[in-house]
Amino acid sequence: MNDSEVIYCAYSYGEGRCVEAAHKIRRAMEQWQCQVMMLPQDDELFLGNLNRAVLAEPWLVPEGALVVGVGLGGLAAAMIQETTRPDLDVVSVSSPTSYRVIKLERRMQRRVALYSSQDPAIAGRVENWPNLAEAHDMPYLMHGAHLHPYMLRKLILAHQEGRDLGAEMAHILGVNQGVEDPEMP
């Protein structure tokens, strides 16, 4: 990654764990010399516009940008990719494939989903990820992405570099089995 590349991180204000996760992922990425631009979503605007292309208008991100979305932010990034910006590279973290009347419908080439089907916040709304993205059901995310920002950083960077995420996860879990991520200041 060169210094001019920016990773965009999308999240919804109303999802406490996801806001925390987004900011921890940002800090972890910045420690790796990555520039991260946050894309917070106001809940009312977010929910009112999620099924319309107008949601993408304020996202002035360059063509081909990597957008990491957490929680509903991951659904929003994937929906924008599916409806108006197929050029985006999307990593959805702990995100559902649907929310109320909004539902992802197409598999996209440059889309990855990292989630736990055991996470009560998204349980029952992630089963379709394998049909929509390169999907990885990761049990250690069952208590929230906010607990694993460094592991997520490794996976996001591996994806960006085109490495095999299955092999990367096996390596990370083999190296870190039983070891928690270090605390963030």
Backbone bond lengths (Angstrom), bond angles and torsions (degrees), N, CA, C in turn:
res aa  C-N    CA-C-N  psi(-1)  N-CA   C-N-CA  omega(-1)  CA-C   N-CA-C  phi
1 M - - - 1.449 - - 1.523 107.61 -
2 N 1.322 117.53 130.46 1.453 118.62 177.00 1.525 109.86 -92.16
3 D 1.337 115.38 168.58 1.462 120.80 -173.32 1.518 113.71 -62.82
4 S 1.331 118.31 -22.96 1.459 119.81 -176.74 1.524 113.19 -83.75
5 E 1.337 118.25 -10.98 1.458 120.59 -179.26 1.520 110.41 -78.24
6 V 1.305 115.14 140.25 1.448 121.86 -179.41 1.515 107.96 -123.90
7 I 1.333 116.24 140.33 1.455 122.05 172.66 1.516 106.20 -103.06
8 Y 1.307 116.91 132.95 1.467 122.19 -179.65 1.517 108.50 -101.72
9 C 1.324 117.09 135.99 1.463 121.85 -177.42 1.521 109.38 -122.00
10 A 1.327 116.85 117.72 1.464 122.77 -176.85 1.525 110.29 -106.37
11 Y 1.334 114.93 140.60 1.455 120.21 177.23 1.524 108.85 -158.58
12 S 1.331 116.00 165.81 1.460 122.22 179.46 1.526 109.32 -104.76
13 Y 1.330 117.08 134.55 1.469 121.68 -179.88 1.523 113.47 -52.93
14 G 1.323 117.56 -37.56 1.452 121.85 -170.82 1.515 116.06 -79.18
15 E 1.322 118.32 -5.02 1.464 121.12 -178.07 1.527 109.00 -103.20
16 G 1.310 117.04 92.42 1.460 122.41 -173.52 1.515 114.94 -50.54
17 R 1.349 116.65 -52.00 1.466 119.71 -179.99 1.516 111.28 -62.57
18 C 1.321 116.61 -35.81 1.466 120.29 -177.79 1.523 111.56 -72.82
19 V 1.316 116.86 -36.43 1.470 120.35 175.79 1.527 108.82 -62.29
20 E 1.323 115.71 -46.89 1.464 120.43 178.33 1.527 110.63 -60.18
21 A 1.329 117.16 -45.37 1.465 121.48 179.98 1.526 110.85 -61.89
22 A 1.335 117.19 -44.72 1.466 120.90 -179.63 1.523 110.92 -58.80
23 H 1.316 116.98 -44.26 1.468 119.88 -178.79 1.524 112.07 -71.86
24 K 1.331 118.21 -34.55 1.463 120.37 176.24 1.527 110.87 -69.04
25 I 1.333 117.07 -39.88 1.467 120.03 176.43 1.524 109.49 -62.87
26 R 1.346 117.06 -42.82 1.469 120.76 177.76 1.525 110.71 -57.41
27 R 1.337 117.09 -48.29 1.472 119.94 -179.09 1.527 111.02 -63.57
28 A 1.332 116.79 -41.33 1.464 119.94 178.85 1.529 110.97 -63.18
29 M 1.337 116.83 -41.08 1.469 120.64 179.26 1.528 110.65 -67.11
30 E 1.323 117.38 -40.96 1.464 120.51 -179.23 1.523 111.18 -65.39
31 Q 1.325 117.96 -31.09 1.461 120.51 175.72 1.527 110.91 -66.07
32 W 1.322 116.43 -19.14 1.462 122.59 178.26 1.529 109.87 -98.28
33 Q 1.322 116.56 18.74 1.468 124.08 178.04 1.522 113.41 66.48
34 C 1.321 117.21 29.20 1.455 121.71 176.30 1.522 108.80 -99.31
35 Q 1.296 116.63 138.44 1.453 120.65 174.44 1.528 107.92 -89.75
36 V 1.334 116.54 129.44 1.461 121.08 -176.50 1.522 108.74 -123.26
37 M 1.325 116.12 129.48 1.460 122.90 176.31 1.517 107.55 -108.22
38 M 1.329 116.31 124.22 1.460 120.32 -178.29 1.531 109.90 -84.75
39 L 1.332 115.81 141.15 1.464 122.73 178.49 1.527 108.95 -123.02
40 P 1.341 117.51 73.17 1.473 118.44 -179.40 1.521 111.18 -70.37
41 Q 1.321 115.10 149.37 1.461 121.41 -179.08 1.524 109.35 -119.05
42 D 1.305 117.54 126.79 1.449 121.98 171.88 1.525 107.89 -68.88
43 D 1.334 117.78 130.94 1.463 120.71 -173.41 1.519 114.12 -56.41
44 E 1.324 118.13 -47.25 1.474 120.03 -177.51 1.526 111.12 -65.22
45 L 1.325 116.20 -46.32 1.466 120.42 178.01 1.526 109.70 -63.68
46 F 1.320 115.38 -44.49 1.457 121.82 -178.78 1.528 111.08 -58.04
47 L 1.319 116.02 -53.55 1.456 119.64 -177.19 1.517 112.36 -68.95
48 G 1.327 117.54 -33.13 1.458 120.89 179.90 1.514 113.57 -73.13
49 N 1.331 117.07 -27.65 1.463 120.85 -173.98 1.521 114.65 -110.71
50 L 1.330 117.57 -1.43 1.460 119.67 -172.93 1.518 113.20 -58.35
51 N 1.316 117.47 -32.82 1.458 118.86 -178.30 1.523 112.65 -93.42
52 R 1.320 117.19 11.95 1.470 120.28 179.63 1.523 110.29 -124.45
53 A 1.281 116.42 152.27 1.458 121.41 -178.52 1.525 112.42 -64.19
54 V 1.340 118.39 -19.52 1.467 119.53 -177.87 1.516 112.19 -61.70
55 L 1.339 118.36 -20.77 1.450 120.34 178.06 1.527 110.70 -60.06
56 A 1.312 117.60 -33.29 1.458 121.23 -177.33 1.521 113.01 -76.44
57 E 1.318 118.27 -19.41 1.462 120.17 -175.23 1.528 114.31 -56.74
58 P 1.364 119.45 -44.21 1.456 117.44 179.65 1.523 113.82 -75.64
59 W 1.321 117.94 -8.79 1.459 121.43 179.95 1.517 109.10 -87.24
60 L 1.287 116.63 81.77 1.455 121.30 -179.35 1.523 108.69 -86.69
61 V 1.310 115.22 69.63 1.454 120.88 179.48 1.517 108.54 -103.52
62 P 1.321 116.65 147.01 1.465 119.17 -177.58 1.524 112.66 -67.27
63 E 1.304 114.86 160.56 1.458 121.07 178.43 1.521 109.87 -58.12
64 G 1.340 115.58 135.28 1.452 121.32 177.49 1.518 115.01 77.71
65 A 1.320 118.06 9.13 1.464 121.09 -176.86 1.524 111.46 -64.52
66 L 1.326 115.13 150.90 1.459 121.79 173.31 1.523 107.84 -88.52
67 V 1.331 116.48 121.53 1.462 122.42 176.96 1.519 107.85 -116.04
68 V 1.329 115.94 119.05 1.455 122.12 175.60 1.520 106.21 -99.28
69 G 1.315 116.97 116.92 1.455 121.09 -179.70 1.512 110.40 -110.60
70 V 1.333 115.81 135.06 1.459 121.15 -179.03 1.528 108.64 -112.75
71 G 1.335 117.54 132.21 1.455 121.56 -179.61 1.518 110.56 61.34
72 L 1.335 116.60 -132.26 1.467 119.87 178.51 1.522 111.82 -62.78
73 G 1.330 117.64 -23.43 1.463 120.69 174.78 1.518 111.82 -63.03
74 G 1.335 117.17 -33.10 1.462 121.07 176.05 1.512 111.80 -70.40
75 L 1.321 115.80 -38.49 1.465 119.88 175.00 1.525 110.13 -64.58
76 A 1.331 116.88 -42.89 1.469 120.72 179.32 1.523 110.93 -61.96
77 A 1.335 117.06 -46.13 1.471 120.44 179.85 1.527 110.59 -61.41
78 A 1.330 116.62 -43.13 1.469 120.29 179.62 1.528 111.10 -66.79
79 M 1.325 117.05 -37.94 1.473 120.52 178.58 1.530 110.89 -66.52
80 I 1.325 116.51 -41.49 1.468 120.15 177.60 1.525 109.38 -64.04
81 Q 1.330 116.90 -42.15 1.458 120.58 177.61 1.531 110.60 -60.48
82 E 1.306 116.17 -42.03 1.467 121.76 -176.01 1.529 112.28 -72.01
83 T 1.334 117.64 -33.98 1.468 119.98 -172.67 1.524 114.77 -100.57
84 T 1.335 117.79 -37.40 1.471 118.16 -173.08 1.526 115.22 -133.54
85 R 1.339 118.21 -20.29 1.464 120.36 -174.45 1.527 112.15 -132.44
86 P 1.343 118.21 67.64 1.464 119.92 -179.37 1.527 113.12 -64.74
87 D 1.333 117.18 -11.99 1.456 121.27 178.52 1.523 113.09 -73.71
88 L 1.335 117.74 -18.43 1.462 120.85 -176.77 1.521 111.33 -68.79
89 D 1.313 115.53 149.09 1.463 123.49 172.54 1.524 104.88 -104.69
90 V 1.333 118.34 114.49 1.461 122.40 -171.22 1.529 111.50 -115.04
91 V 1.325 115.03 131.23 1.457 121.97 169.99 1.521 105.96 -118.40
92 S 1.329 116.22 114.15 1.467 122.37 178.92 1.525 108.39 -98.33
93 V 1.327 115.75 123.36 1.457 121.73 -176.91 1.523 109.10 -113.06
94 S 1.316 116.51 123.48 1.476 122.51 179.13 1.528 110.89 50.46
95 S 1.315 115.33 47.16 1.466 122.04 -176.00 1.520 111.07 -114.83
96 P 1.322 116.91 144.52 1.462 119.94 173.38 1.533 109.69 -80.46
97 T 1.327 116.97 164.33 1.470 120.77 174.81 1.518 110.66 -92.61
98 S 1.332 116.31 -6.16 1.464 120.30 178.76 1.526 109.20 -152.27
99 Y 1.324 114.41 156.92 1.460 121.72 174.75 1.523 107.10 -153.77
100 R 1.303 116.13 119.47 1.461 122.50 -175.04 1.527 109.23 52.52
101 V 1.336 118.43 -119.34 1.470 120.07 -177.97 1.526 112.93 -89.26
102 I 1.321 117.66 -4.83 1.463 121.47 -178.85 1.517 108.97 -86.10
103 K 1.338 116.12 131.38 1.456 120.25 -177.50 1.522 110.08 -148.64
104 L 1.322 116.44 128.51 1.460 120.33 173.96 1.521 108.38 -69.61
105 E 1.331 116.37 143.30 1.455 119.64 -175.17 1.515 115.20 -127.60
106 R 1.345 118.03 -20.09 1.462 119.49 -173.87 1.526 111.86 -123.27
107 R 1.297 114.35 144.77 1.470 119.89 172.82 1.526 107.99 -76.32
108 M 1.311 115.98 136.14 1.462 121.13 179.72 1.532 108.84 -119.51
109 Q 1.308 115.89 143.41 1.465 122.63 -177.54 1.523 112.55 -61.24
110 R 1.302 116.83 -44.55 1.464 120.86 -172.59 1.531 110.79 -104.41
111 R 1.325 115.86 53.48 1.465 121.13 -178.92 1.532 109.05 -135.46
112 V 1.333 115.46 130.68 1.460 122.77 177.73 1.518 107.84 -126.53
113 A 1.333 116.75 140.02 1.464 121.78 175.99 1.525 108.89 -120.83
114 L 1.331 115.59 126.09 1.460 123.28 175.95 1.524 106.21 -117.74
115 Y 1.321 117.78 117.32 1.462 120.76 -172.12 1.523 109.75 -159.07
116 S 1.322 116.40 171.70 1.459 122.20 169.95 1.520 108.06 -124.87
117 S 1.313 115.73 123.81 1.468 119.83 177.00 1.528 110.72 -68.51
118 Q 1.337 117.62 -9.63 1.459 122.56 178.10 1.534 112.27 -93.27
119 D 1.320 117.81 -3.15 1.466 121.57 179.09 1.525 107.86 -73.89
120 P 1.335 118.32 116.24 1.467 119.97 -175.95 1.534 113.76 -60.99
121 A 1.323 118.01 -23.75 1.465 120.46 -179.46 1.530 112.35 -69.28
122 I 1.332 117.25 -25.76 1.470 120.00 -177.39 1.530 113.01 -127.29
123 A 1.313 117.14 1.44 1.473 120.97 -179.25 1.522 109.74 -54.34
124 G 1.327 115.40 138.41 1.458 121.25 -179.93 1.519 113.35 84.34
125 R 1.346 117.66 -5.64 1.475 120.19 -179.53 1.531 111.61 -126.32
126 V 1.350 116.34 21.74 1.460 120.18 -179.31 1.522 113.19 -125.72
127 E 1.329 117.42 -5.52 1.462 120.96 -174.30 1.523 113.19 -60.09
128 N 1.317 118.35 -24.73 1.459 121.15 -177.07 1.535 113.57 -88.06
129 W 1.333 118.25 -3.56 1.471 119.14 -179.10 1.525 113.08 -53.25
130 P 1.328 120.88 -43.51 1.469 118.98 -179.30 1.534 113.89 -58.99
131 N 1.319 117.87 -23.76 1.469 121.24 177.02 1.524 112.38 -85.25
132 L 1.326 117.37 -11.58 1.465 121.58 -172.30 1.520 114.07 -114.94
133 A 1.331 117.17 -15.60 1.467 120.15 -172.59 1.523 110.04 -162.99
134 E 1.316 115.47 172.70 1.456 120.25 164.87 1.527 104.41 -71.20
135 A 1.301 117.01 106.77 1.465 121.55 -169.35 1.523 111.97 -109.49
136 H 1.330 114.87 138.89 1.461 121.61 178.99 1.524 108.95 -132.66
137 D 1.330 115.70 107.42 1.468 122.64 176.92 1.520 106.83 -84.51
138 M 1.317 116.53 108.20 1.460 122.70 -172.02 1.527 109.89 -114.40
139 P 1.328 117.66 104.39 1.460 120.58 -175.50 1.529 114.49 -54.50
140 Y 1.343 117.99 -30.84 1.464 118.87 -178.00 1.518 112.94 -69.23
141 L 1.332 118.54 -7.88 1.467 120.77 174.07 1.533 111.85 -90.52
142 M 1.333 117.75 5.09 1.463 120.42 -174.61 1.521 113.64 -62.24
143 H 1.312 118.39 -21.68 1.467 121.11 178.88 1.519 111.85 -105.10
144 G 1.327 117.08 8.28 1.455 121.33 174.51 1.515 114.22 117.73
145 A 1.314 115.00 145.22 1.463 122.48 179.36 1.525 111.18 -67.67
146 H 1.319 117.20 -24.29 1.460 120.90 -177.53 1.531 112.37 -62.79
147 L 1.324 117.97 -15.91 1.454 121.43 -179.90 1.528 113.29 -87.73
148 H 1.334 117.73 -10.22 1.467 120.86 -173.36 1.530 113.69 -134.40
149 P 1.321 119.74 49.79 1.473 119.18 -176.64 1.525 113.96 -65.16
150 Y 1.330 118.12 -33.77 1.465 119.58 -177.56 1.524 111.25 -73.70
151 M 1.323 116.77 -39.21 1.455 120.18 176.01 1.533 110.05 -63.66
152 L 1.334 116.46 -42.31 1.469 120.41 177.85 1.519 110.71 -64.18
153 R 1.329 117.17 -39.17 1.478 120.26 177.37 1.522 109.77 -57.40
154 K 1.341 117.03 -46.14 1.462 120.50 -179.63 1.522 111.10 -59.69
155 L 1.326 116.26 -42.31 1.464 119.88 -178.91 1.524 111.90 -70.49
156 I 1.318 117.41 -39.21 1.469 120.88 178.60 1.522 110.05 -64.37
157 L 1.331 117.40 -45.00 1.465 120.56 178.32 1.531 110.84 -65.45
158 A 1.333 117.62 -39.32 1.473 120.80 177.60 1.524 109.96 -61.40
159 H 1.334 116.40 -42.77 1.474 119.85 177.39 1.523 110.15 -62.01
160 Q 1.312 116.77 -46.13 1.462 120.49 -178.09 1.530 111.49 -61.79
161 E 1.320 115.99 -32.40 1.469 120.60 179.84 1.527 112.53 -87.07
162 G 1.347 116.78 -0.04 1.461 120.64 176.33 1.514 114.72 80.27
163 R 1.327 117.21 17.04 1.463 119.81 179.58 1.530 110.31 -81.04
164 D 1.321 116.51 160.08 1.456 123.46 179.19 1.534 109.26 -72.03
165 L 1.333 117.07 116.74 1.464 120.06 -176.08 1.523 112.16 -71.05
166 G 1.324 118.04 -32.58 1.460 120.18 176.75 1.524 110.91 -60.75
167 A 1.332 116.56 -46.73 1.459 121.03 178.22 1.526 110.82 -66.13
168 E 1.309 116.37 -39.05 1.466 120.86 179.28 1.526 110.72 -63.06
169 M 1.347 116.92 -42.54 1.466 120.26 178.75 1.523 110.62 -65.61
170 A 1.330 117.89 -40.84 1.461 120.68 178.72 1.528 109.70 -61.03
171 H 1.321 116.51 -40.77 1.465 120.73 178.51 1.527 110.94 -65.88
172 I 1.329 116.64 -46.92 1.470 120.74 -179.47 1.523 110.46 -61.39
173 L 1.326 117.34 -47.11 1.457 120.38 -178.58 1.519 111.60 -67.42
174 G 1.329 116.89 -34.77 1.461 120.07 177.13 1.515 111.78 -66.96
175 V 1.327 116.14 -38.83 1.458 121.23 -179.50 1.516 110.96 -77.25
176 N 1.341 117.08 -38.71 1.463 121.37 -171.98 1.520 114.12 -105.44
177 Q 1.319 118.73 14.38 1.458 119.72 -175.94 1.527 110.75 -55.56
178 G 1.333 114.52 121.11 1.456 120.73 178.62 1.514 114.55 79.89
179 V 1.325 118.14 4.28 1.463 121.25 -178.83 1.520 107.91 -110.92
180 E 1.315 116.97 127.60 1.462 121.69 178.55 1.531 110.20 -80.94
181 D 1.307 116.76 156.93 1.453 121.32 173.32 1.519 109.11 -61.92
182 P 1.338 118.07 148.46 1.469 119.68 176.27 1.522 110.34 -64.84
183 E 1.306 115.86 151.34 1.469 120.87 179.66 1.517 109.91 -68.03
184 M 1.317 114.65 142.96 1.466 120.41 174.40 1.519 108.46 -87.01
185 P 1.338 117.01 142.27 1.475 118.77 176.57 1.507 111.37 -68.05
